[in-house]
Amino acid sequence: MSDAVTLQQPMALAVGGITPDPVVPEEIDSLKPEQQKAVRGLLAIGAQIGISDDQQAQQRQRVLDRCSTERWLDENEREWYALDSMLRSRPWAAKKDKPFKYPFREVTNAMRTVEGPWVGDDRDPPNSRRSNLSTETAPSAP
């Protein structure tokens, strides 16, 4: 008798975060206890990899469904400067006439340079909105 164990059918993953029941080969009872433990461990690792793959696909889809990184950066920058303006208007502000620079767009683009494109960059490329503007502010909608 061989110590090799093969799966009769692939493990089906449940949707919705429910842990799948791994298919345990019938021949597992003929193995030594430590071999049984090893087989069950490998099945558990396989199940965990499948669950992780499923979760990654769901997370990627949720990221695609939300706004793009560029839109988020635009909105965040607007809020940043609004808050900065409010704080600089306070009587105790030390640097009332110098806005505090928004660092996140520059840092995000540096990360993109190193890591490559982010999810959604193909739909809304980095700096695509800024290259078409002739002024600092975007035109208002009618």
Buried (B, 14 or more C-beta within 10 A) or exposed (E): EEEEBEBEEEEEBEEEEEEBEBEBBEBEEEBEEEEBEEBEEEBEEBBEEBBEEBEEEEEEEEBEEEEBBBEBBBEBEEEBBEEBEEEBEEEEEEEEEEEEEBEEBEEBEEEBEEEEEBBBBEEBEBEEBEEEEEEEEEEEEE
